[in-house]
Amino acid sequence: MLTKVKTAEEIVNMRESGRMLATVLVILEQKVAVGMTTKELANIAAEELKKLGGQPSFLGYQGFPDVLCVSLNNEVVHGIPNKERVINDGDIVSMDFGVTYKGMITDAARSVIVGTPKQRGHIELVERTERSLEAGIAAVHDQVRTGDIGSSVENYLKKFPYGIVRDLVGHGVGHELHEDPNIPNYGRANTGPWLQEGMTIAIEPMVTLGTERVVIAEDNWTILTADKSWAAHFEDTILITKTGAEVLTRL
């Protein structure tokens, strides 16, 4: 479905959904540690969200088996939590979470380096991927076009020798987890569908230390870099306002 202009009540519910989501992500960032399994992270997310009164948007979505996507290193997105998958010192851990509250959905992701970074390039990758999200958010306003957002993300990232994943994109969000239109992390300004005040979208740059090419793992969920380079992923759900954007998935 095409993302709709949200009613005042729907916006209130999305703000609460986003507050819950942001709260859980902050807890995960604080608790993720060397030696923990990715399933333990998912269990924490499930427990904390239950306390807050929200519902996990990812669990059962198109058959996804858990509440949280946890992707390590060369895994870009959609990693399935696993009680055998241990987080090691220096790993880049990307955590993607969705929350439903009173029928309204928000979606956000964070990448962190756990323990001691293996190289300066990993720190820069995480920092710059987050900054590229900020560049995309800064482009948002009433009557923005999707190409304006994508070109802003790309213009920041193309200063560096990174791969900007093209097979995976941001999207509308709210009544459904994934709504039209797509919000690519590349493109030309003044192109693409128009967006207007009151719509809600998820902007989510996915960036690699190698090429843009990705492949799907044998589990049919996890998306890997084709060249095994490491990746980072940041995402926020945004409410488009008259003059800019309200980020719904931050405290």
Sequence and secondary structure as in RCSB ss.txt:
>XXXX:A:sequence
MLTKVKTAEEIVNMRESGRMLATVLVILEQKVAVGMTTKELANIAAEELKKLGGQPSFLGYQGFPDVLCVSLNNE
VVHGIPNKERVINDGDIVSMDFGVTYKGMITDAARSVIVGTPKQRGHIELVERTERSLEAGIAAVHDQVRTGDIG
SSVENYLKKFPYGIVRDLVGHGVGHELHEDPNIPNYGRANTGPWLQEGMTIAIEPMVTLGTERVVIAEDNWTILT
ADKSWAAHFEDTILITKTGAEVLTRL
>XXXX:A:secstr
 B     HHHHHHHHHHHHHHHHHHHHHHHH  TT BHHHHHHHHHHHHHHHT EESSTTGGG  SSEEEEETTE
EE     TT B  TT EEEEEEEEEETTEEEEEEEEEE SS S HHHHHHHHHHHHHHHHHHHT  TT BHHHHH
HHHHHHHTTSS EE  SS EEE SSSSSEEEEE SS  TT S B  TT EEEE  EEESS S EEE TTSS EEE
TT   EEE BEEEEE SSSEEESS  
